[in-house]
Every structure is written in C-alpha cells, then in structure tokens.
Amino acid sequence: MRIDLTGKRALVLGASGGLGGAIARGLGEAGARVAVSSRSGDKLASQFPDAGTYPRIVADLATPGIGRTIAAQALDVLGGVDILVNNSGGPPPTTALGATEAQWRAQFDAMVMALVDLTGALVPGMRERGWGRIVTVASSGIVAPIPNLALSNALRSALLGWSKTLAGEVAGDGVTVNLVLPGRIATSRVEALDKANAQRSGRSLEEVAAAALATIPAGRYGAPEEFAAAAVFLASPQASYITGTTLRVDGGALRNV
Ligand SMILES: NC(=O)c1ccc[n+]([C@@H]2O[C@H](COP(=O)([O-])OP(=O)(O)OC[C@H]3O[C@@H](n4cnc5c(N)ncnc54)[C@H](OP(=O)(O)O)[C@@H]3O)[C@@H](O)[C@H]2O)c1
C-alpha cells in the first residue's frame, strides 16, 4: 500500500513544531499541498521554507473568531481544503480545582471553539466534493485522565463528543472524522511537562522520565514521525471506511481495551 495524496489540499494547525509539524511534513511527503498554521511566522518559515508546497498562515487560536478567519485564508491560498488537521497548543498543567474561570474560558476558546468554528467553515466544501478528512489531535487523557492535566482531560473530552457526533452527520458524504490520541511523544511540550513535574515533585528530570518510561510497554517515548504516520493514514484515501473512531499512538501505555 502506498499513500498518494497528490492533488489533495491540507490545512494543519499547530504546525510550527512537534506533532503538527511532523504531520504537515508527512502529508507533504505524500504529495499534498499543505497550509501550515501557528502563531509564529518565523518558526513556520524555518520549518517549512518551501512556501509553494507549504503556504503559511500565522494565527493565534486564542483570538476570538479566529477559526473562520483561518478557514477563509486557507480557502484563499489553497482553493479548497480536503484534509483538516485540528491540533492546538496544550494548556498549562493544573489540578481540577486549580484553574481559574478565566483560564477555563480562554482554553475552551483556543482548544475547542476555534477548532469547531474552523471545521464548520470547511466541511461544506468537503461534502460538496464528496471527499474529506478531519483528523483531530487529542490525548490519551480522554481515556485515562492524567493527574494535574485537568484542562486537557476535560476540554479534549469535549472534542471527543463533538468529533463523534460530526462523524455520524457527514459519513454519507465521504467525509471521515477521527481523533488521534498521543501517549507520550517526544516533543518540546512533553519535555516542558516533564520539567514542570520534576520541579513540583523535587525529583530530577531523569527520575521523572524514568518513571514515565516504566509505564510504557514499548519502553520509550514515541517519535513525532511515528505519531504523524497514524494521522497521515487516517487522512489517506485508504482510510475511507474508518470514521468516528479514536486511534491510540502510545506504545501500549493505555492498559484498558
Ligand atoms: N506530545 C505528546 O506526547 C502529547 C500528548 C498528549 C497531548 N498532546 C497535545 O497535542 C498537541 C500537540 O502537542 P505537541 O507535543 O506537538 O506540542 P508542542 O510541541 O507544544 O507544539 C504545539 C504547536 O501548537 C502551536 N500553538 C501553540 N499555541 C497556539 C495558539 N494559541 N495558536 C496557534 N498555534 C499554537 C505551536 O506553535 P507556535 O508557538 O508557533 O504558535 C506549536 O506548533 C498539544 O495540544 C498537546 O497538549 C501532546
């Protein structure tokens, strides 16, 4: 099986690094033209210097109403969007009672509302063409909530309910809607979380990483490219009958079926 996305147009959010960057690269390598978006034009330009294959859209998902604006820019630069990868920045670590109302609202806007709006603006074109792929990056925390990541656990569970509902609404039009759940994939976000954990618990970074590794049957953190491979597959023509599902990419870390 060879994944060929020649002629497909993709939009990837959170694409200047980490998981989004690896997904954008994977889609581009499979032949798609990929609009890459994040807050930093400089980071996007250094990661994706070929603006012909990877046009850049600089936008902050925390800006009210930004979902529609990004959608309009993507349609303008690509002429249509066949593959949408919903990926946001991660929220700060906090206990369930530790976040302020302002934090809950701001993170809801950036992590949920912006993606819902953006998707709503792009789905009609996909339905008209009878082909579309929506892949949303969530977290293993929606299956087994992760201590001290209450904002992530809660808001990504909202994305789960939304994604599954949408999948049922558009399946008959050739549009698939799925979530990919990272366990611990080695990115700057995971490094920052490990550092914060070490500081909080008074342990060394090595001790924190060793404790995390002990919970992963594969015995290592995943590579961004391993995560991207799952997302690219879900975005491919071959994944046409897979919708409304969640795909774990966690080296076996989630122990339940
Ligand atoms: N890595 C993992 O193992 C893992 C596990 C569970 C969940 N996740 C979640 O998956 C997502 C991606 O993870 P990652 O590890 O790739 O994170 P990352 O390395 O921190 O990358 C996040 C990306 O999102 C962009 N971004 C951040 N805030 C943004 C905003 N307000 N508006 C627009 N773009 C924004 C960043 O670029 P700019 O700075 O240029 O904006 C960057 O490209 C995160 O939400 C993370 O919480 C990751």
The ligand as an ORCA input file, in Angstrom:
! r2SCAN-3c Opt
* xyz 0 1
  N       3.410     15.251     22.632
  C       2.617     14.454     23.309
  O       3.002     13.353     23.696
  C       1.203     14.862     23.601
  C       0.441     14.040     24.453
  C      -0.911     14.386     24.709
  C      -1.431     15.537     24.124
  N      -0.638     16.323     23.313
  C      -1.246     17.521     22.754
  O      -1.091     17.550     21.362
  C      -0.898     18.904     20.921
  C       0.414     18.993     20.152
  O       1.424     18.532     21.008
  P       2.961     18.857     20.793
  O       3.677     17.941     21.717
  O       3.301     18.880     19.351
  O       3.026     20.345     21.379
  P       4.107     21.485     21.079
  O       5.435     20.881     20.789
  O       3.975     22.425     22.226
  O       3.569     22.176     19.753
  C       2.388     22.924     19.783
  C       2.169     23.624     18.452
  O       0.989     24.425     18.565
  C       1.291     25.789     18.256
  N       0.490     26.622     19.146
  C       0.553     26.695     20.499
  N      -0.356     27.568     20.961
  C      -1.005     28.061     19.877
  C      -2.034     29.025     19.694
  N      -2.594     29.673     20.729
  N      -2.461     29.295     18.439
  C      -1.903     28.670     17.368
  N      -0.931     27.748     17.472
  C      -0.478     27.458     18.716
  C       2.799     25.919     18.462
  O       3.391     26.851     17.584
  P       3.598     28.435     17.860
  O       4.376     28.551     19.136
  O       4.341     28.874     16.632
  O       2.229     29.007     17.931
  C       3.303     24.531     18.054
  O       3.453     24.468     16.654
  C      -0.860     19.762     22.192
  O      -2.128     20.319     22.385
  C      -0.547     18.769     23.283
  O      -1.055     19.173     24.522
  C       0.639     16.006     23.059
*
